[in-house]
Amino acid sequence: MRRWILGALVSLAAAAQAESQPRAAVVADRAALRVESGGNELVALRDAPVAYARLAGLAVDIAQPAEPGAGPIRVARAWPRQLIDYVLCVTSDGTLVLGERLQTFDPGERRYVMTKGEIARSYRPLDTRDGWLWLVEVALSREVTVVLEVRAPASWPVESVSVTADHVP
């Protein structure tokens, strides 16, 4: 009897601890990966286009306002109201470069306006049997960081990449 009570108490404690941990809500979608946390949302196309094969093209274009629409990876922040679009470049040596366009909501104009555009970061590929693999961390909220697994055949130029994440259907 004591073992049963002790087991029940341990189970209740584990359940209470798990409930206190922040969780990201995941929405299954065949075309896009969606993760929500703290009012913020990450949307990543599962088959994401790679817009640039050369760093010079990305460096020039990222500073310009883009056509309306999301990049292949987008974070929508609840506060401050911002859209962060990431565009992709894979160089000839297999380096994945993320360009970042930040748009902030302007209440006076009632629309998002481009705040800045820059090269955010780069990743050397992890060589695998199936080609290149990059692990990209995206901070979604204070509590949640999503690690995207970005894959492509190890041949250049790369036209698109597949995007998945652990624990996301």
KAQUI-V251180 format. One record per pair of residues at least 6 apart in sequence whose C-alpha atoms are under 7 Angstrom apart, sorted by the first residue. I is the first residue (numbers start at 1). J is the second residue. If there is no record, write none. Layout:
BEGIN
i: <I I>
j: <J J>
END
This chain:
BEGIN
i: <22 23 24 24 24 24 25 25 25 26 26 26 26 27 27 28 28 31 31 32 32 32 32 33 33 33 33 34 34 34 34 35 35 35 36 37 37 37 38 39 40 40 40 40 40 41 41 41 42 42 42 42 43 43 43 44 44 44 45 45 45 46 46 46 47 47 47 47 48 48 48 48 48 49 49 49 49 50 50 50 50 50 50 51 51 51 52 52 52 52 53 53 53 53 54 54 55 55 58 59 62 62 62 62 63 63 63 65 70 71 71 71 72 72 73 73 74 74 74 74 75 75 75 76 76 76 77 81 81 82 82 82 82 83 83 83 84 84 84 84 85 85 85 86 86 86 86 87 87 87 88 88 88 89 89 89 90 90 90 92 92 94 94 95 95 95 95 96 96 96 97 97 97 98 98 98 98 99 99 99 100 100 100 100 101 101 101 102 102 102 102 103 103 103 103 104 104 104 104 105 105 105 106 106 123 125 125 125 126 126 126 127 130 131 131 131 132 132 132 132 133 133 133 133 134 134 134 135 135 135 135 136 136 136 137 137 137 137 138 138 138 139 139 140 147 148 148 148 149 149 149 150 150 150 150 151 151 151 152 152>
j: <143 37 35 36 37 144 35 36 37 34 35 36 168 34 35 34 169 45 46 43 44 45 46 43 44 45 46 41 42 43 44 41 42 43 42 140 141 144 141 78 76 77 78 140 141 75 76 77 74 75 76 140 73 74 75 72 73 74 72 73 163 162 163 164 160 161 162 163 72 160 161 162 163 72 159 160 161 88 89 158 159 160 161 87 88 89 58 88 89 90 89 90 91 157 89 91 89 91 99 119 99 101 117 118 116 117 118 114 85 85 86 87 86 87 85 86 83 84 85 86 83 84 85 82 83 84 83 104 105 102 103 104 105 102 103 104 100 101 102 103 100 101 102 98 99 100 101 98 99 100 97 98 99 96 97 98 96 97 158 156 157 124 125 122 123 124 125 122 123 124 121 122 123 119 120 121 122 118 119 120 117 118 119 120 116 117 118 114 115 116 117 112 113 114 115 112 113 114 115 111 112 113 112 113 134 132 133 134 132 133 134 133 153 152 153 154 151 152 153 154 149 150 151 152 149 150 151 147 148 149 150 147 148 149 145 146 147 148 145 146 147 145 146 146 165 163 164 165 163 164 165 161 162 163 164 161 162 163 161 162>
END
